[in-house]
Amino acid sequence: EVILVESGGDLVQPGRSLRLSCKTSGFFFGDYAINWVRQAPGKGLEWVSFLNTAAYGGTEEYAASVKGRFTMSRDDSEGIAYLEMNSVKTEDTAVYYCGRGLRWFDYWGQGTLVTVSS
Amino acid sequence: DIVMTQSPDSLALSLGERATINCKSSQSVLFSANKKDFLAWYQHKAGQPPRLLIYWASTRGSGVPDRFAGSGSETNFTLTISSLQPEDVAVYYCQQYYVPPYTFGPGTKLEIK
């Protein structure tokens, strides 16, 4: 069974940092790109970032709203993807989901809540 | 960036009725080399993660009932639910994966009348 579990969400002050994790099981992690998608309170889905597999050069892409502040990484040996969030802003408050896939996202985690507030 | 728009914003129908949700992209998401449209549809219920319904604009995801159908090409797409069921209450999103950022539409909220 394919499973993705996010963790690391917390209440954090503006300007601080936070690292989210996406722990996976049930599939060969190294074969799949991972994405982060977020949903702010009362809003729709917003694609945040993408990290490709090592076989495809580990390319990364980020939404303009987070570029330069957020960084993805992955540990293929552990089957975990990370989202390092630096210089967080109040507008980063959202439920963050990780999703598996290079183009469409066929499996998702349950999400982890990040609240940015002083 | 490719901007995705959806219509209507919300929809209230009776059980058994047909639901039609439209999605438009600001530029074509048809890749000429493979003649595929880089467009997906997701269903998102409150308190749950999004669920993949459709990819390549018209291919149903694993386990998706055949009452869900995707159609369209280039810049205009449609998600049709042929006979509305109680479990279909959700927000539906289209998403382009033609080029990053992989933008979502604003969503269409589907309710039972």
Interface residues (C-beta under 8 A of the other chain):
Chain A: N35 V37 G44 L45 E46 W47 F50 E61 Y62 A63 A64 Y97 G99 R103 W104 F105 D106 W108 G109 Q110 G111
Chain B: D1 F38 A40 Y42 H44 Q48 P49 P50 R51 L52 Y55 G61 S62 V91 Y93 Q95 Y97 P100 P101 Y102 T103 F104 G105 P106 G107
